[in-house]
């Protein structure tokens, strides 16, 4: 909101578990249980999501790239 008057948009990526060297020693089966889709994203998955909203004129949001993990905290 601070930068909106200057026309600056801010989008934030909130990835879940991403298959990177950070997780090289973590059991993949366990990491898959952290995602409702049962999948681990890779860097390309995150990059594709980052590029998409940059083309939009009117954005400014938190983009969850976590296989539905963020929706677990929503109570309906």
C-alpha positions in Angstrom: 0.0 0.0 0.0 2.9 2.3 0.6 4.1 2.2 -3.0 0.7 2.0 -4.8 0.5 5.8 -5.3 3.8 5.5 -7.3 2.3 2.7 -9.5 4.5 0.1 -7.9 2.9 -3.3 -7.6 4.1 -6.0 -5.2 3.5 -9.7 -5.7 4.8 -12.2 -3.2 5.5 -15.8 -3.8 4.7 -18.2 -1.0 6.0 -21.6 -2.1 5.6 -24.9 -0.3 8.2 -27.5 -0.4 10.4 -27.1 -3.5 12.8 -29.8 -4.7 16.1 -28.0 -4.3 19.5 -28.9 -2.8 18.1 -27.7 0.6 16.0 -30.9 0.7 18.6 -33.3 -0.7 18.8 -35.3 2.5 15.1 -35.2 3.4 12.9 -38.2 2.5 10.9 -37.4 -0.6 8.0 -39.5 0.6 7.7 -37.4 3.8 8.0 -34.2 1.8 5.1 -35.3 -0.4 2.9 -35.6 2.7 3.2 -31.9 3.3 1.2 -31.1 0.1 -2.5 -31.9 -0.4 -1.6 -32.9 -4.0 1.1 -35.2 -2.7 3.7 -33.6 -5.0 6.8 -31.6 -4.5 7.3 -28.6 -6.8 10.5 -27.8 -8.6 12.1 -24.4 -9.4 10.4 -24.4 -12.8 6.9 -24.6 -11.2 7.7 -21.6 -9.1 9.3 -19.7 -12.0 6.2 -20.2 -14.2 4.0 -18.8 -11.6 6.2 -15.8 -11.0 6.2 -14.9 -14.7 2.5 -15.1 -15.2 1.3 -12.2 -12.9 4.1 -9.9 -14.1 2.2 -9.6 -17.4 -1.0 -8.4 -15.7 -1.6 -4.7 -15.3 -3.5 -4.8 -12.1 -2.0 -7.1 -9.5 -0.7 -7.1 -6.0 -1.2 -10.2 -4.0 0.3 -13.2 -2.2 0.5 -16.1 -4.6 0.6 -19.5 -2.9 2.5 -22.0 -5.0 2.2 -24.9 -2.5 -0.1 -27.5 -4.0 -3.0 -26.4 -1.9 -1.2 -26.3 1.4 -2.3 -22.7 2.2 -5.9 -23.7 2.0 -5.5 -26.1 4.9 -5.6 -23.1 7.3 -8.9 -21.8 5.9 -11.9 -22.8 8.0 -15.3 -22.8 6.3 
